[in-house]
């Protein structure tokens, strides 16, 4: 892969606590062949950074959403994102 001569910023990175997800929503998402990787990357800031760098991304903007009735994510999702973000450089 050829890297561009400028920094790449991913301004739409969903990061959330997968242990909050409702079983029906999890069943839908867990069919992805890369689901285990998504879980690992979402819970480990160091792995997230390694993955970003491997993809040529220099910075990311973490986002999440609250959806307790549909997916299961409560306001604790915001705290989770803050904890992950605190571990990321700059």
C-alpha positions in Angstrom: 0.0 0.0 0.0 1.4 3.4 -0.9 1.1 5.9 1.9 0.0 9.5 1.0 2.4 12.3 1.7 0.1 13.8 4.3 -1.4 12.6 7.6 -4.5 10.5 7.5 -7.1 11.2 10.2 -10.0 8.8 10.7 -12.7 11.2 12.0 -15.3 8.5 12.5 -14.1 5.7 14.7 -16.8 3.9 16.7 -15.4 2.7 20.0 -17.7 1.3 22.6 -17.9 -1.3 25.4 -19.1 -4.5 23.7 -20.0 -6.1 27.0 -23.0 -3.8 27.1 -24.4 -4.9 23.8 -27.8 -6.7 23.8 -27.7 -10.4 22.8 -29.9 -9.8 19.7 -27.6 -7.0 18.4 -24.5 -9.0 19.2 -25.8 -12.0 17.3 -26.2 -9.8 14.2 -22.7 -8.2 14.5 -20.8 -11.4 15.6 -21.3 -12.9 12.1 -18.5 -10.8 10.8 -15.3 -12.8 10.1 -13.3 -10.0 11.9 -15.5 -9.7 14.9 -12.9 -11.1 17.4 -10.4 -8.5 16.1 -13.0 -5.7 16.5 -13.6 -6.8 20.1 -9.8 -6.9 20.8 -9.1 -3.5 19.1 -12.1 -1.9 20.9 -10.9 -2.9 24.3 -7.1 -2.4 24.0 -5.9 1.2 23.2 -2.4 -0.2 22.4 -3.9 -2.6 19.8 -6.0 0.2 18.4 -2.9 2.4 17.9 -1.1 -0.5 16.2 -4.0 -1.2 13.9 -4.3 2.5 13.1 -0.7 2.8 12.2 -0.8 -0.4 10.2 -3.6 1.2 8.2 -1.7 4.4 7.7 -3.9 6.4 10.1 -2.0 9.0 12.2 -4.9 10.3 14.3 -8.5 9.2 15.1 -11.6 10.8 16.4 -13.4 8.4 18.8 -17.2 8.5 18.7 -20.0 6.4 20.2 -23.7 6.6 20.6 -26.2 5.8 23.3 -28.8 3.3 22.4 -29.9 1.4 25.5 -33.2 0.1 24.0 -31.9 -0.9 20.6 -28.3 -1.9 21.0 -27.7 -1.7 24.7 -25.2 1.1 25.1 -25.9 3.3 28.1 -24.2 6.5 29.3 -21.4 4.4 30.5 -20.3 4.3 26.9 -19.1 7.9 27.2 -16.9 7.0 30.2 -15.5 4.0 28.2 -14.6 6.3 25.3 -12.9 8.8 27.6 -10.8 6.0 29.2 -9.7 4.7 25.8 -9.0 8.3 24.6 -6.9 9.1 27.6 -4.5 6.3 26.6 -4.1 7.5 23.1 -1.3 10.0 22.3 -2.0 13.6 21.2 
